[in-house]
Amino acid sequence: VQKAVRRREPFAISVTGLGGFPNSERPHTVWAGVGDGAGELIELQSVVSQSLNDLPVRTDHRRFFPHVTIGRLTRGAEGAETLGEAIAERADVVIGETLIREVLV
């Protein structure tokens, strides 16, 4: 992985909007979206995934959705519905920007 990403230049991402997987109404995972820089993250994920092709590791072949994971709920957690309402109220929140400088393994 380090070899695959070593020549990458730092890039900025904007973090904006909250959502949930599988959906915002009853989330299991709470995430913040990536606006600017999403293309660079998609490319980075592709390069990292390709670098693992010849290794005995299981990779996820679903389409990559650039995001920042905020937290996860356990199955059947109380308050998921209330959390879903709070997420919906903040679907367009602007959180800020950050610089992606390195990949840690």
C-alpha positions as CSV (number, residue, x, y, z in Angstrom):
1,V,0.0,0.0,0.0
2,Q,2.8,2.4,0.9
3,K,4.5,1.8,-2.5
4,A,1.2,2.4,-4.3
5,V,0.5,5.8,-2.6
6,R,4.0,7.2,-2.1
7,R,4.0,9.5,-5.1
8,R,0.6,11.0,-4.3
9,E,0.5,14.7,-3.7
10,P,-1.5,16.0,-0.7
11,F,-5.0,17.2,-1.5
12,A,-7.8,18.9,0.4
13,I,-11.3,17.6,1.0
14,S,-14.4,19.4,2.1
15,V,-16.6,17.6,4.7
16,T,-20.2,18.5,4.4
17,G,-23.6,16.9,5.2
18,L,-24.5,14.0,7.5
19,G,-26.1,10.7,6.5
20,G,-26.5,7.2,7.6
21,F,-25.9,3.7,6.2
22,P,-28.0,1.8,5.2
23,N,-30.3,4.9,5.4
24,S,-30.7,8.0,7.5
25,E,-34.0,6.9,9.1
26,R,-32.5,4.0,10.9
27,P,-28.8,4.3,10.6
28,H,-26.3,1.6,11.6
29,T,-23.4,3.9,10.6
30,V,-23.3,7.7,10.8
31,W,-21.2,9.4,8.2
32,A,-20.2,12.9,7.0
33,G,-20.0,13.4,3.2
34,V,-17.1,14.5,1.1
35,G,-17.6,17.3,-1.4
36,D,-14.5,18.7,-2.9
37,G,-11.8,16.1,-3.1
38,A,-14.2,13.2,-3.6
39,G,-12.6,12.3,-7.0
40,E,-9.2,12.2,-5.5
41,L,-10.4,9.9,-2.7
42,I,-12.1,7.6,-5.2
43,E,-8.8,7.4,-7.2
44,L,-6.8,6.8,-4.0
45,Q,-9.2,4.0,-3.0
46,S,-8.8,2.4,-6.4
47,V,-5.0,2.5,-6.3
48,V,-5.0,1.0,-2.8
49,S,-7.5,-1.7,-3.8
50,Q,-5.4,-2.6,-6.9
51,S,-2.3,-2.9,-4.8
52,L,-4.0,-5.6,-2.8
53,N,-5.1,-7.7,-5.8
54,D,-2.3,-10.2,-5.6
55,L,-2.5,-10.6,-1.8
56,P,-4.6,-13.0,0.2
57,V,-6.9,-10.3,1.6
58,R,-10.6,-9.8,1.1
59,T,-11.5,-6.5,-0.6
60,D,-14.8,-4.9,-0.9
61,H,-16.0,-4.7,-4.6
62,R,-18.9,-2.4,-4.0
63,R,-18.8,1.1,-5.4
64,F,-16.8,3.3,-3.1
65,F,-18.7,6.2,-1.5
66,P,-16.2,8.8,-0.2
67,H,-17.2,9.7,3.4
68,V,-15.9,10.1,6.9
69,T,-17.3,7.5,9.4
70,I,-18.5,9.3,12.5
71,G,-19.7,6.2,14.4
72,R,-21.5,2.9,14.4
73,L,-24.6,1.7,16.3
74,T,-25.0,-1.8,17.6
75,R,-27.9,-3.8,16.2
76,G,-31.1,-2.9,18.0
77,A,-29.6,0.1,19.7
78,E,-32.1,2.4,21.4
79,G,-32.4,5.8,20.0
80,A,-31.6,5.0,16.3
81,E,-34.8,6.6,15.2
82,T,-34.1,9.8,17.2
83,L,-30.6,9.8,15.8
84,G,-32.0,9.5,12.3
85,E,-34.1,12.6,12.9
86,A,-31.0,14.5,14.1
87,I,-29.1,13.4,11.0
88,A,-31.9,14.5,8.7
89,E,-31.8,18.0,10.3
90,R,-28.1,18.2,9.5
91,A,-28.1,16.8,6.0
92,D,-26.6,20.0,4.6
93,V,-24.3,21.0,7.4
94,V,-20.9,22.3,6.4
95,I,-18.3,20.9,8.7
96,G,-15.0,22.1,7.1
97,E,-12.0,21.2,5.1
98,T,-8.9,19.1,5.8
99,L,-5.7,18.2,4.0
100,I,-5.0,14.6,3.2
101,R,-1.3,14.2,3.5
102,E,-0.6,10.5,4.1
103,V,-2.1,7.0,4.2
104,L,-1.4,5.0,7.3
105,V,-1.4,1.3,7.3
